Amino acid sequence: MATARTPGQGPLTGVRVVELAGIGPGPFAAMLLADLGADVVRVDRPGGPGLAIDQAYDVTNRNKRSVVVDLKSPDGPARVLDLAARADILVEGYRPGVAERLGVGPEPCHARNRALVYGRMTGWGQDGPLADRAGHDIAYIAPTGTLGMIGRPDEPPAVPANLLGDYAGGSLYLVVGVLAALHHARATGAGQVVDAAIVDGVSHLATMIHGMLAAGGWQDRRGANLLDGGCPYYGTYETADGRYMAVGALEPQFYEEFLALLGIEDRAAARKDVTRWGDLREQVAARFKTRTRDEWTAVFDGTDACVAPVLSLREAPHHPHLAARGTFTDHGGITQPAPAPRFSATPTAVRTGPARPGADTADVARDWDVPGLLPSSRNPQRKASS
């Protein structure tokens, strides 16, 4: 039975996804699939899990539907397997072996649905000496070398929130993986397991840097390279009002325009002379301290100097370019990033707010033809047919 959807909801319209509820990269990956039009059914457990915020504000659960299943109850695994039998993709983020112990691992799922793409999201991966260990974003990115790249050389490595590990190295690689596997499944009829590990994804993000390191074009320490803040014309500078401007004037023509607008044209020769970078940085910093962030924004507006104001999360939606593109949207009273990327023929949108646990059970049971999801009081035939 086809899922009831309306046209124009994204290129993944018609794709069915089961998300076994968790926190972090798994829900974000499922949100991205939902933003792209997939019918994502989140299987919540009774009483959680969730962020330490009101679930009405957990926008990583937008565009999804929710059912509640207790996988530790006698009929819990069967209810999830019924969903898996009708799905294209399943996403879970348990420690290795947990899904198997709960009865919803790849083997029973593939027994019901040979073409299912089974996506596994973890920090350490499904094997290796640390596979069974707990962790969070910062501990996963630390051994990969990427955390050690970020920050000033005379300070501890800077913590990039949980964007680099959970979402860039985790969620995005899981989504790429399950969509590639879905392409294969539709061509061959055979599903497979996608092992998406944050340590693998984050390491992969640094591919170019490893090439530069091997070629001698990157020093293996913080704040000593072209793209890590070591270069005085690629970094951030404080302004007179305690705010910041970001500079990325790498190419010669952009560098020259940057110096001219800053008022230090006589420092052009310092671009390639690393011995003069320290002095150049001091001069650039001193110039930026003479005006406010908004004043400097006006100076560089409409130029190719590659300079931009550093905005806060609340300021970002009001930036003229982001506002013009609709990079942020308001839905249900919550300002949030709009779905990305964009598609010319199959546009995406925030269709619904965060799914409330269990609120969509009846609709999912009907649309996916899984009457076993309904409570026994609403499905009297279930006991007799079990």
C-alpha positions as CSV (number, residue, x, y, z in Angstrom):
1,M,0.0,0.0,0.0
2,A,1.5,3.3,-1.1
3,T,2.0,5.9,1.6
4,A,-0.4,8.9,1.2
5,R,1.7,11.9,0.3
6,T,1.2,15.1,-1.6
7,P,3.4,16.1,-4.6
8,G,6.4,18.4,-4.2
9,Q,7.7,17.1,-0.9
10,G,11.3,16.3,-2.0
11,P,13.2,13.8,-4.2
12,L,12.8,11.0,-1.6
13,T,9.0,11.0,-1.7
14,G,7.8,7.4,-1.5
15,V,10.9,6.2,0.3
16,R,10.0,4.6,3.7
17,V,12.4,4.9,6.6
18,V,12.3,3.3,10.1
19,E,14.3,5.2,12.7
20,L,14.9,3.4,16.0
21,A,15.0,6.4,18.3
22,G,18.2,7.7,19.9
23,I,20.0,11.0,20.3
24,G,22.6,12.8,18.3
25,P,23.7,11.8,14.7
26,G,21.0,9.1,14.1
27,P,18.0,11.5,14.6
28,F,19.7,14.2,12.5
29,A,20.4,11.7,9.7
30,A,16.7,10.6,9.8
31,M,15.7,14.3,9.8
32,L,17.7,14.9,6.7
33,L,16.0,12.0,4.9
34,A,12.6,13.3,6.1
35,D,13.5,16.8,4.9
36,L,14.2,15.3,1.5
37,G,10.7,13.8,1.4
38,A,11.1,10.3,2.9
39,D,8.3,9.0,5.1
40,V,10.3,8.6,8.3
41,V,8.6,6.7,11.1
42,R,10.5,7.2,14.4
43,V,10.1,4.3,16.8
44,D,10.2,5.9,20.2
45,R,10.6,3.9,23.4
46,P,8.3,4.5,26.3
47,G,9.6,7.5,28.3
48,G,12.4,8.5,26.0
49,P,15.1,9.1,24.8
50,G,15.4,12.7,24.0
51,L,17.2,16.0,24.5
52,A,17.0,17.8,27.8
53,I,14.5,20.2,26.2
54,D,10.8,20.2,25.6
55,Q,10.1,17.8,22.8
56,A,8.1,20.4,21.0
57,Y,11.4,22.2,20.3
58,D,13.4,19.2,19.1
59,V,13.4,20.1,15.5
60,T,15.6,17.1,14.6
61,N,12.3,15.3,14.8
62,R,10.5,17.6,12.2
63,N,8.9,16.1,9.1
64,K,8.7,12.7,10.8
65,R,5.9,10.5,12.3
66,S,6.2,8.7,15.6
67,V,5.0,5.4,17.1
68,V,5.9,4.1,20.5
69,V,7.1,0.5,20.8
70,D,8.6,-1.1,23.9
71,L,11.3,-3.4,22.4
72,K,11.6,-5.2,25.7
73,S,8.0,-6.2,25.7
74,P,7.1,-9.7,24.3
75,D,5.6,-8.3,21.1
76,G,7.8,-5.3,20.7
77,P,10.4,-6.8,18.2
78,A,7.6,-8.2,16.0
79,R,6.0,-4.8,15.7
80,V,9.3,-3.2,14.5
81,L,9.9,-6.2,12.2
82,D,6.5,-5.5,10.7
83,L,7.6,-2.0,9.9
84,A,11.0,-3.1,8.6
85,A,9.2,-5.5,6.2
86,R,7.6,-2.5,4.5
87,A,10.5,-0.1,4.7
88,D,13.3,0.8,2.4
89,I,15.8,2.0,5.0
90,L,16.2,1.3,8.8
91,V,18.4,3.5,10.9
92,E,19.6,2.6,14.4
93,G,22.3,4.1,16.7
94,Y,22.7,1.4,19.4
95,R,26.1,0.1,20.6
96,P,27.2,-3.0,18.6
97,G,25.1,-6.1,19.5
98,V,22.2,-4.2,21.2
99,A,19.9,-4.4,18.2
100,E,20.6,-8.1,17.9
101,R,19.8,-8.7,21.6
102,L,16.6,-6.8,21.1
103,G,15.6,-9.0,18.2
104,V,15.7,-6.3,15.5
105,G,19.2,-6.7,14.1
106,P,20.0,-7.1,10.4
107,E,19.4,-10.8,10.3
108,P,15.7,-10.9,11.3
109,C,15.1,-7.7,9.4
110,H,16.5,-9.1,6.2
111,A,14.6,-12.3,6.8
112,R,11.5,-10.2,6.5
113,N,12.8,-7.8,3.8
114,R,15.7,-8.9,1.6
115,A,16.0,-5.4,0.0
116,L,16.2,-3.4,3.3
117,V,19.1,-1.0,3.8
118,Y,20.1,-1.3,7.4
119,G,22.0,1.8,8.5
120,R,24.1,1.6,11.7
121,M,25.3,4.9,13.3
122,T,28.0,4.7,16.0
123,G,31.0,6.6,17.2
124,W,33.6,3.8,17.1
125,G,32.0,1.5,14.4
126,Q,30.8,-2.1,14.6
127,D,34.2,-3.6,15.3
128,G,37.6,-2.7,16.7
129,P,38.9,-2.6,20.3
130,L,36.8,0.4,21.3
131,A,33.6,-0.7,19.5
132,D,31.8,-1.5,22.8
133,R,32.9,1.6,24.7
134,A,30.7,4.6,25.4
135,G,31.6,8.0,24.0
136,H,30.5,11.3,22.6
137,D,31.5,13.6,19.7
138,I,34.6,15.0,21.4
139,A,36.1,11.6,22.3
140,Y,35.5,10.3,18.8
141,I,37.1,13.2,16.9
142,A,40.1,13.4,19.3
143,P,42.0,10.2,18.0
144,T,41.4,11.1,14.4
145,G,43.8,14.1,14.4
146,T,41.0,16.5,13.5
147,L,40.4,17.9,16.9
148,G,44.1,18.6,17.4
149,M,44.1,20.7,14.2
150,I,41.5,23.2,15.6
151,G,42.5,26.2,17.7
152,R,45.4,28.5,18.6
153,P,48.8,26.9,19.0
154,D,49.3,28.3,22.5
155,E,45.8,27.1,23.8
156,P,44.1,23.7,24.1
157,P,42.3,22.5,21.0
158,A,39.0,24.3,20.4
159,V,35.8,22.3,20.8
160,P,33.7,22.6,17.6
161,A,30.4,22.0,19.4
162,N,29.2,18.6,18.2
163,L,29.1,19.6,14.5
164,L,32.3,18.0,13.3
165,G,31.8,14.5,14.7
166,D,28.1,13.8,15.3
167,Y,26.8,15.6,12.2
168,A,29.5,16.1,9.6
169,G,31.4,12.9,10.2
170,G,28.4,10.9,11.4
171,S,25.0,11.9,10.1
172,L,26.1,13.0,6.6
173,Y,28.1,9.9,6.0
174,L,25.2,7.7,7.2
175,V,22.9,9.4,4.8
176,V,25.3,9.1,1.9
177,G,25.8,5.5,2.8
178,V,22.1,4.5,3.0
179,L,21.2,6.3,-0.2
180,A,24.1,4.6,-2.1
181,A,23.0,1.3,-0.7
182,L,19.3,2.1,-1.6
183,H,20.5,2.6,-5.2
184,H,22.2,-0.8,-5.1
185,A,19.2,-2.4,-3.5
186,R,16.8,-1.1,-6.2
187,A,19.2,-2.3,-8.9
188,T,19.8,-5.8,-7.5
189,G,17.0,-6.5,-5.0
190,A,19.6,-7.0,-2.3
191,G,19.9,-4.8,0.8
192,Q,22.9,-4.6,3.0
193,V,24.3,-3.2,6.3
194,V,25.8,0.3,6.3
195,D,28.4,0.7,9.1
196,A,28.7,4.5,9.6
197,A,31.3,5.3,12.3
198,I,32.1,8.9,13.3
199,V,35.8,8.0,13.5
200,D,35.7,6.9,9.9
201,G,33.7,9.9,8.6
202,V,35.7,12.5,10.5
203,S,39.0,11.0,9.3
204,H,37.7,11.0,5.7
205,L,36.8,14.7,6.0
206,A,40.6,15.4,6.4
207,T,41.6,13.6,3.2
208,M,42.9,16.8,1.5
209,I,44.9,17.7,4.6
210,H,46.6,14.3,4.7
211,G,47.6,14.8,1.1
212,M,49.1,18.1,1.9
213,L,50.8,16.6,5.0
214,A,52.4,13.9,2.8
215,A,53.5,16.5,0.3
216,G,55.1,18.7,3.0
217,G,52.5,21.4,2.5
218,W,51.0,21.1,5.9
219,Q,52.7,21.2,9.3
220,D,51.3,18.7,11.9
221,R,50.6,21.3,14.5
222,R,47.9,23.9,15.2
223,G,48.0,27.5,13.9
224,A,50.9,27.0,11.5
225,N,49.1,26.5,8.2
226,L,47.2,28.3,5.5
227,L,43.7,27.2,6.6
228,D,44.0,26.7,10.4
229,G,44.5,30.3,11.6
230,G,48.2,30.3,11.1
231,C,47.9,32.6,8.1
232,P,47.1,36.2,8.9
233,Y,44.8,36.7,6.0
234,Y,42.7,33.6,6.8
235,G,41.3,33.9,10.3
236,T,39.2,36.0,12.7
237,Y,39.8,39.4,14.2
238,E,38.2,41.3,17.1
239,T,36.5,44.6,16.4
240,A,36.2,47.8,18.5
241,D,32.9,46.6,20.0
242,G,34.2,43.1,21.0
243,R,32.7,41.3,18.1
244,Y,34.6,39.6,15.2
245,M,35.2,39.7,11.5
246,A,36.2,36.6,9.5
247,V,38.9,37.0,6.8
248,G,39.5,34.5,3.9
249,A,41.5,36.6,1.4
250,L,43.7,33.7,0.1
251,E,44.1,34.5,-3.6
252,P,46.4,37.5,-4.6
253,Q,43.7,39.7,-6.1
254,F,41.4,39.2,-3.0
255,Y,44.4,39.8,-0.7
256,E,45.2,43.1,-2.4
257,E,41.6,44.3,-2.2
258,F,41.5,43.3,1.5
259,L,44.7,45.3,2.3
260,A,43.4,48.3,0.4
261,L,40.1,48.4,2.2
262,L,41.8,47.8,5.5
263,G,44.2,50.7,4.8
264,I,47.5,48.8,4.8
265,E,48.3,48.5,1.1
266,D,52.0,48.7,1.9
267,R,52.0,45.2,3.4
268,A,51.3,43.4,0.1
269,A,54.7,41.8,0.0
270,A,54.1,40.0,3.3
271,R,51.6,37.6,1.7
272,K,54.2,34.9,0.8
273,D,56.8,35.8,3.4
274,V,56.0,33.6,6.4
275,T,58.7,35.3,8.4
276,R,56.5,38.5,8.2
277,W,53.2,36.8,9.1
278,G,53.5,37.7,12.8
279,D,53.9,41.4,12.1
280,L,51.2,41.4,9.4
281,R,48.8,39.7,11.9
282,E,49.4,42.4,14.5
283,Q,48.8,45.2,11.9
284,V,45.6,43.6,10.7
285,A,44.4,43.1,14.3
286,A,45.2,46.7,15.1
287,R,43.2,48.0,12.1
288,F,40.2,45.9,12.9
289,K,40.2,47.2,16.5
290,T,39.6,50.8,15.2
291,R,36.0,50.2,14.1
292,T,33.0,48.2,15.1
293,R,31.9,45.0,13.4
294,D,29.0,46.7,11.7
295,E,31.2,49.5,10.4
296,W,33.7,47.0,9.0
297,T,30.8,45.0,7.5
298,A,29.8,48.2,5.6
299,V,33.4,48.8,4.4
300,F,33.7,45.3,2.9
301,D,30.1,45.1,1.6
302,G,29.9,44.5,-2.1
303,T,33.7,43.7,-2.5
304,D,35.7,40.6,-3.3
305,A,37.9,40.9,-0.2
306,C,36.4,37.8,1.2
307,V,35.6,39.3,4.6
308,A,32.4,38.6,6.5
309,P,31.0,39.4,10.0
310,V,30.9,36.6,12.6
311,L,27.3,36.4,13.6
312,S,25.6,34.7,16.5
313,L,22.9,32.0,16.1
314,R,20.1,34.6,16.7
315,E,21.7,37.1,14.3
316,A,22.2,34.7,11.4
317,P,18.6,34.5,10.1
318,H,18.6,38.3,9.7
319,H,21.7,38.4,7.5
320,P,20.6,40.0,4.2
321,H,21.9,37.2,2.0
322,L,20.5,34.4,4.2
323,A,17.2,36.2,4.5
324,A,16.9,36.6,0.8
325,R,17.6,33.0,0.1
326,G,15.3,31.8,2.9
327,T,18.1,29.8,4.5
328,F,16.2,29.9,7.7
329,T,12.5,29.4,8.1
330,D,9.9,29.8,10.8
331,H,7.6,26.9,11.6
332,G,5.4,26.5,14.6
333,G,7.0,29.5,16.2
334,I,10.5,28.1,15.9
335,T,13.2,29.7,13.7
336,Q,15.2,26.9,12.2
337,P,17.4,26.1,9.2
338,A,15.4,25.3,6.1
339,P,16.0,21.9,4.4
340,A,19.1,21.7,2.3
341,P,20.2,21.3,-0.4
342,R,17.7,22.6,-2.9
343,F,16.1,20.9,-5.9
344,S,14.7,22.5,-9.0
345,A,12.0,19.8,-9.7
346,T,11.3,18.4,-6.3
347,P,11.4,21.2,-3.7
348,T,11.6,20.5,0.0
349,A,10.0,22.2,3.0
350,V,9.4,21.9,6.7
351,R,6.1,20.2,6.5
352,T,5.5,19.3,10.1
353,G,6.9,20.2,13.5
354,P,8.7,17.8,15.8
355,A,6.9,14.4,16.0
356,R,5.4,13.7,19.4
357,P,6.0,10.2,20.7
358,G,3.2,7.9,19.6
359,A,1.1,10.6,18.1
360,D,1.0,9.0,14.6
361,T,0.4,5.4,15.5
362,A,-3.0,5.1,13.9
363,D,-1.9,6.9,10.7
364,V,1.2,4.8,10.3
365,A,-0.7,1.6,10.9
366,R,-3.1,2.5,8.1
367,D,-0.6,4.0,5.6
368,W,2.0,1.2,6.1
369,D,-0.7,-1.5,6.5
370,V,0.7,-2.6,9.9
371,P,-2.4,-3.1,12.1
372,G,-0.2,-4.7,14.8
373,L,1.0,-1.2,15.7
374,L,-2.4,-0.4,17.2
375,P,-3.2,-1.2,20.9
376,S,-5.1,-4.4,21.4
377,S,-8.2,-2.4,22.4
378,R,-8.3,-0.9,19.0
379,N,-7.2,-4.1,17.2
380,P,-9.1,-7.0,18.7
381,Q,-8.0,-9.4,15.9
382,R,-4.3,-9.1,16.9
383,K,-4.3,-11.6,19.7
384,A,-6.1,-14.2,17.7
385,S,-3.8,-13.8,14.7
386,S,-0.5,-13.6,16.7
